[in-house]
Amino acid sequence: MELTLDGSTVRGGRQARERFHDARGYGRSVDGDLELAPVEAAHILYRGDVETIRDADSGEQLDFRALLSSDAVSEIDVLVYKDLRDRGFYLSPTDEAGVDFLVYPRGKGPWDDAVAYRVRAIGERTDVPARTLGETVLAVVDEESSITYLETDRPDVQGTTEPELPRGVPAELLEDRVLVWDPPMELYEHGFYGQPLDDDGAPLQLSLLEAAALARRGVLALEESEVVERGRTVEGERFDRRLAVYRALRDRSVVPKTGYKFGADFRTYADVEHVDELGHSELLVRVLPADHAFAPRDLALDVRLAHGVRKRMVFALVGETVEWLSVSRLTP
């Protein structure tokens, strides 16, 4: 039973198809014969199911070591493929954009119409554009060949916090915050805007982000442009991105508060009725430009941090609109 490497495809006859595809989920059946991706052939060689495959161009017999050392297959793909097989999954290489493997639910295979994960295999030094993530699992192989699985999704960020707010409230713009000397109780108690300076609720300290958002809605008697300009002075262009995300969250009835203590831009609360009944925040949000490319090490750090404080890590990607990307650890 001979397997032959022909360009980027490994081919075998009917006997190979019965043994490897029909019985064990490798490759695909084409006109009754077997076609394998090189990574699948590498796994078969590694297991010792066959000793060598023949290179159609050179006639050379390639064992696992020779195939792994060739340009036909990536060692990163081989490591991820083996790990998922060892975990009891059937999986198939795919040409789908931004995806390396289709992983089937346990007990199912390429002959079933079901996919559990779409997996992209990368090394820890490979940057990943944010736009390519969502509904994909990153399998990150570190320098010691350990694999971390990160599940990415495009969540629908929504809340229920919709307080009725007054209009034209007097406020004073300071160097990098705004003070409301006689604040209506709705602002803090029901909208969770600002932080009181004292227990009696006055004055109410607002961040420049909060003040800019409230000024646009006419809640504060301040010029929005004046507050925004102050924000740009103290923070640069990053202020505009963070303000866009702050407004987007409030438009979705979600309350954003500073995430500074967690190394993020915001922590968020989906349901605020009264600050005295406030629960734990649900999300940590980091604001990034839409064309951002993630270093896997930074992703792992953010996800580990969020998990450690029982929150979900969400990235707000700011371009013409705000898009949401969540990332979490996955154990397949």
C-alpha positions as a printed NumPy array, in Angstrom:
array([[  0.   ,   0.   ,   0.   ],
       [  1.876,   3.044,  -1.269],
       [  1.275,   6.702,  -0.429],
       [  2.727,   9.272,  -2.827],
       [  3.459,  12.967,  -2.22 ],
       [  2.362,  14.774,  -5.375],
       [  2.901,  18.513,  -4.931],
       [  0.793,  19.493,  -1.924],
       [ -1.312,  16.311,  -1.883],
       [ -0.57 ,  12.803,  -0.681],
       [ -2.412,  10.159,  -2.701],
       [ -3.26 ,   6.533,  -2.037],
       [ -5.455,   3.848,  -3.55 ],
       [ -8.681,   2.22 ,  -2.439],
       [ -7.028,   0.104,   0.227],
       [ -5.503,   3.226,   1.767],
       [ -8.881,   4.979,   1.609],
       [-10.583,   2.109,   3.456],
       [ -7.879,   1.952,   6.114],
       [ -7.318,   5.643,   6.756],
       [-10.406,   7.577,   5.65 ],
       [-13.279,   5.16 ,   6.089],
       [-12.058,   3.702,   9.376],
       [-10.127,   6.565,  10.958],
       [-11.215,   9.863,   9.412],
       [ -8.008,  10.856,   7.609],
       [ -8.208,  12.77 ,   4.334],
       [-11.014,  12.486,   1.832],
       [-12.325,  10.049,  -0.72 ],
       [-11.833,  11.12 ,  -4.354],
       [-13.136,   8.741,  -7.039],
       [-12.815,   5.904,  -4.558],
       [ -9.165,   6.666,  -3.764],
       [ -7.547,   8.571,  -0.884],
       [ -6.252,  12.125,  -0.801],
       [ -4.4  ,  13.406,   2.282],
       [ -2.95 ,  16.735,   3.258],
       [  0.773,  16.491,   4.115],
       [  0.015,  17.163,   7.81 ],
       [ -2.257,  14.096,   7.855],
       [  0.406,  12.003,   6.162],
       [  2.945,  13.243,   8.719],
       [  0.71 ,  12.026,  11.537],
       [  0.32 ,   8.61 ,   9.904],
       [  4.105,   8.392,   9.521],
       [  4.645,   9.486,  13.127],
       [  2.312,   6.758,  14.369],
       [  4.143,   4.166,  12.308],
       [  1.023,   3.202,  10.333],
       [  3.224,   3.441,   7.255],
       [  7.021,   3.693,   7.245],
       [  7.541,   6.04 ,   4.293],
       [  5.754,   7.893,   1.518],
       [  7.187,   8.365,  -1.949],
       [  8.008,  11.821,  -3.33 ],
       [  6.591,  11.803,  -6.884],
       [  9.155,  14.349,  -8.095],
       [ 12.368,  12.853,  -6.716],
       [ 11.312,   9.254,  -6.168],
       [ 12.753,   9.525,  -2.652],
       [ 11.123,   7.594,   0.191],
       [ 10.273,  10.051,   2.976],
       [  9.936,   8.981,   6.599],
       [  8.461,  11.214,   9.31 ],
       [ 11.742,  13.022,   9.941],
       [ 12.319,  13.705,   6.245],
       [  8.775,  14.954,   5.664],
       [  8.888,  17.214,   8.724],
       [ 12.185,  18.68 ,   7.502],
       [ 10.77 ,  19.391,   4.025],
       [  8.793,  22.397,   2.834],
       [  5.668,  20.283,   2.436],
       [  4.44 ,  20.648,   6.014],
       [  4.728,  23.038,   8.979],
       [  5.881,  21.688,  12.327],
       [  3.335,  24.007,  13.992],
       [  0.513,  22.338,  12.054],
       [  1.878,  18.889,  12.872],
       [  2.007,  19.628,  16.622],
       [ -1.544,  20.997,  16.72 ],
       [ -2.904,  18.183,  14.55 ],
       [ -1.314,  15.553,  16.8  ],
       [ -2.557,  17.234,  19.993],
       [ -6.159,  17.35 ,  18.788],
       [ -5.988,  13.751,  17.573],
       [ -4.59 ,  12.742,  20.975],
       [ -7.587,  14.477,  22.571],
       [ -9.937,  12.208,  20.647],
       [-10.995,  14.487,  17.786],
       [-11.187,  13.847,  14.062],
       [-10.099,  16.92 ,  12.123],
       [ -9.51 ,  17.96 ,   8.525],
       [ -7.184,  20.564,   7.004],
       [ -9.118,  23.262,   5.16 ],
       [ -8.581,  26.089,   2.683],
       [-11.108,  28.265,   4.542],
       [ -9.67 ,  31.773,   5.031],
       [ -8.   ,  32.239,   8.406],
       [ -8.566,  28.587,   9.391],
       [ -6.2  ,  25.618,   9.254],
       [ -8.358,  22.791,  10.606],
       [-12.009,  21.886,  10.912],
       [-12.414,  19.944,  14.152],
       [-15.456,  17.71 ,  14.445],
       [-17.421,  16.97 ,  17.634],
       [-16.237,  13.895,  19.497],
       [-17.784,  10.831,  17.949],
       [-18.2  ,  12.534,  14.577],
       [-15.924,  12.914,  11.593],
       [-15.544,  14.411,   8.113],
       [-18.459,  12.307,   6.889],
       [-20.836,  14.164,   9.28 ],
       [-22.243,  17.648,   8.754],
       [-21.041,  19.125,  12.053],
       [-18.037,  21.234,  13.095],
       [-17.069,  21.83 ,  16.729],
       [-14.16 ,  24.247,  16.197],
       [-12.456,  26.131,  13.402],
       [ -8.803,  26.126,  14.441],
       [ -5.927,  28.318,  13.326],
       [ -2.462,  27.064,  14.277],
       [  0.241,  29.659,  14.975],
       [  3.535,  30.013,  16.808],
       [  3.818,  32.339,  19.779],
       [  5.786,  34.868,  17.704],
       [  3.218,  35.153,  14.898],
       [  1.15 ,  38.346,  15.026],
       [ -2.543,  37.934,  14.231],
       [ -4.661,  40.755,  12.689],
       [ -7.723,  41.427,  14.845],
       [ -9.945,  41.524,  11.753],
       [ -9.247,  37.832,  11.072],
       [-10.53 ,  36.657,  14.466],
       [-14.012,  35.692,  15.584],
       [-15.677,  32.263,  15.587],
       [-12.16 ,  30.84 ,  15.415],
       [ -9.949,  29.006,  17.891],
       [ -6.299,  30.036,  17.979],
       [ -3.975,  27.144,  18.766],
       [ -0.809,  28.896,  19.939],
       [  2.329,  26.758,  20.062],
       [  4.923,  28.243,  22.41 ],
       [  8.696,  27.836,  22.21 ],
       [  8.544,  24.695,  24.378],
       [  5.873,  23.162,  22.096],
       [  3.061,  23.529,  24.641],
       [ -0.265,  24.504,  23.065],
       [ -2.705,  27.097,  24.386],
       [ -6.17 ,  27.247,  22.841],
       [ -7.863,  30.65 ,  22.69 ],
       [-11.492,  30.834,  21.568],
       [-12.461,  34.028,  19.737],
       [-15.987,  35.271,  19.166],
       [-17.93 ,  38.332,  18.039],
       [-20.26 ,  38.936,  21.001],
       [-23.449,  40.975,  21.098],
       [-22.675,  43.377,  23.938],
       [-25.968,  44.514,  25.495],
       [-27.33 ,  45.691,  28.841],
       [-30.472,  47.043,  30.451],
       [-29.28 ,  50.243,  32.189],
       [-31.402,  53.125,  30.885],
       [-31.784,  55.79 ,  33.596],
       [-33.871,  58.913,  33.047],
       [-31.44 ,  61.809,  33.234],
       [-31.985,  65.546,  33.775],
       [-30.824,  68.195,  31.326],
       [-28.684,  71.308,  31.615],
       [-26.956,  70.377,  34.883],
       [-24.265,  72.972,  35.786],
       [-20.74 ,  71.516,  35.737],
       [-17.168,  72.781,  35.929],
       [-14.357,  71.61 ,  33.648],
       [-11.077,  71.194,  35.531],
       [ -7.681,  70.046,  34.249],
       [ -8.572,  66.418,  33.543],
       [-12.028,  65.861,  35.033],
       [-15.366,  67.594,  35.53 ],
       [-17.087,  68.434,  38.822],
       [-20.831,  68.67 ,  39.332],
       [-21.221,  70.624,  42.553],
       [-24.924,  69.959,  43.066],
       [-25.526,  66.641,  41.273],
       [-28.99 ,  65.158,  40.711],
       [-29.151,  61.768,  42.4  ],
       [-30.063,  60.046,  39.103],
       [-26.591,  60.609,  37.691],
       [-24.705,  58.469,  40.176],
       [-27.305,  56.36 ,  41.942],
       [-29.129,  55.071,  38.858],
       [-26.83 ,  55.853,  35.932],
       [-23.571,  55.094,  37.759],
       [-21.944,  58.201,  36.316],
       [-18.955,  59.576,  38.171],
       [-17.704,  59.148,  41.713],
       [-18.875,  61.247,  44.7  ],
       [-16.131,  63.092,  46.535],
       [-17.853,  62.366,  49.846],
       [-20.592,  60.182,  51.29 ],
       [-23.234,  62.891,  50.868],
       [-22.908,  62.542,  47.073],
       [-21.513,  65.996,  46.356],
       [-19.611,  67.1  ,  44.477],
       [-19.738,  64.412,  41.788],
       [-16.473,  63.819,  39.952],
       [-16.858,  62.853,  36.292],
       [-14.163,  61.561,  33.963],
       [-13.677,  63.455,  30.718],
       [-15.203,  60.489,  28.869],
       [-18.327,  60.584,  31.025],
       [-18.561,  64.357,  30.759],
       [-18.167,  64.37 ,  26.958],
       [-20.897,  61.731,  26.579],
       [-23.252,  63.585,  28.938],
       [-22.557,  66.949,  27.287],
       [-23.509,  65.519,  23.87 ],
       [-26.849,  64.383,  25.328],
       [-27.492,  67.798,  26.88 ],
       [-27.311,  66.464,  30.427],
       [-24.453,  68.817,  31.349],
       [-24.383,  72.542,  30.694],
       [-20.969,  72.23 ,  29.003],
       [-19.856,  72.425,  25.392],
       [-19.059,  68.927,  24.191],
       [-16.27 ,  70.213,  21.946],
       [-14.56 ,  71.865,  24.915],
       [-14.542,  68.626,  26.904],
       [-13.33 ,  66.585,  23.914],
       [-10.537,  69.045,  23.226],
       [ -9.418,  68.784,  26.845],
       [ -9.441,  64.992,  26.523],
       [ -7.26 ,  65.132,  23.422],
       [ -4.859,  67.44 ,  25.239],
       [ -4.35 ,  65.058,  28.168],
       [ -4.538,  61.762,  26.261],
       [ -3.931,  62.361,  22.57 ],
       [ -5.78 ,  60.539,  19.756],
       [ -6.429,  57.569,  22.045],
       [ -9.097,  59.671,  23.748],
       [-11.248,  59.674,  20.598],
       [-11.127,  55.879,  20.335],
       [-12.005,  55.432,  23.993],
       [-14.822,  57.977,  23.734],
       [-16.269,  56.142,  20.716],
       [-16.302,  52.908,  22.733],
       [-17.717,  54.603,  25.833],
       [-20.595,  56.007,  23.786],
       [-21.166,  52.688,  22.024],
       [-21.436,  50.894,  25.368],
       [-23.853,  53.47 ,  26.783],
       [-25.913,  53.271,  23.582],
       [-26.173,  49.532,  24.27 ],
       [-27.385,  50.229,  27.827],
       [-24.103,  49.012,  29.334],
       [-22.309,  51.015,  32.038],
       [-18.556,  51.417,  31.457],
       [-16.276,  52.362,  34.338],
       [-12.516,  52.642,  34.363],
       [-10.617,  49.38 ,  34.055],
       [ -7.34 ,  50.905,  35.215],
       [ -6.921,  48.571,  38.206],
       [ -7.177,  45.609,  35.825],
       [ -4.884,  47.017,  33.148],
       [ -7.823,  47.562,  30.775],
       [ -9.707,  50.585,  29.457],
       [-13.083,  49.696,  30.986],
       [-14.868,  47.287,  33.246],
       [-18.572,  47.056,  32.47 ],
       [-21.914,  46.479,  34.185],
       [-24.869,  45.299,  32.118],
       [-27.657,  45.855,  34.659],
       [-27.529,  48.795,  37.078],
       [-30.703,  49.711,  38.95 ],
       [-29.077,  51.347,  41.969],
       [-25.422,  51.612,  42.99 ],
       [-26.217,  50.157,  46.42 ],
       [-27.202,  46.899,  44.696],
       [-24.277,  46.83 ,  42.291],
       [-22.833,  43.397,  41.498],
       [-19.503,  42.442,  39.973],
       [-18.563,  43.807,  36.596],
       [-18.85 ,  41.27 ,  33.787],
       [-16.423,  42.407,  31.083],
       [-12.975,  43.876,  30.791],
       [-12.713,  45.983,  27.641],
       [ -9.535,  47.023,  25.9  ],
       [ -9.836,  49.639,  23.147],
       [ -7.78 ,  49.102,  19.994],
       [ -7.695,  50.457,  16.434],
       [ -9.482,  48.226,  13.918],
       [ -6.211,  47.43 ,  12.1  ],
       [ -4.515,  46.18 ,  15.271],
       [ -2.492,  42.958,  15.098],
       [ -2.261,  40.902,  18.289],
       [  0.932,  39.37 ,  19.601],
       [ -0.194,  35.994,  21.008],
       [  1.746,  36.68 ,  24.208],
       [ -0.318,  39.847,  24.823],
       [ -3.546,  37.976,  24.109],
       [ -2.627,  35.26 ,  26.592],
       [ -1.795,  37.877,  29.224],
       [ -5.118,  39.7  ,  28.841],
       [ -7.138,  36.493,  28.865],
       [ -5.323,  35.167,  31.943],
       [ -5.901,  38.457,  33.76 ],
       [ -9.624,  38.524,  32.953],
       [-10.045,  34.893,  33.989],
       [ -8.248,  35.581,  37.268],
       [-10.755,  38.274,  38.242],
       [-13.774,  36.294,  36.934],
       [-14.462,  38.514,  33.941],
       [-14.664,  38.094,  30.195],
       [-12.047,  39.767,  27.999],
       [-13.496,  41.853,  25.171],
       [-11.61 ,  43.986,  22.679],
       [-13.328,  47.013,  21.146],
       [-11.992,  47.511,  17.619],
       [-12.506,  51.104,  16.517],
       [-12.722,  51.99 ,  12.848],
       [-15.684,  53.62 ,  11.131],
       [-17.761,  51.677,  13.657],
       [-16.996,  49.805,  16.873],
       [-16.727,  46.021,  16.57 ],
       [-16.49 ,  43.632,  19.504],
       [-14.133,  40.677,  19.823],
       [-14.041,  38.369,  22.837],
       [-11.206,  35.969,  23.632],
       [-11.172,  33.235,  26.276],
       [ -9.21 ,  30.132,  27.205],
       [-10.51 ,  26.869,  25.806],
       [ -9.812,  23.29 ,  26.784],
       [-10.972,  21.187,  23.81 ]])
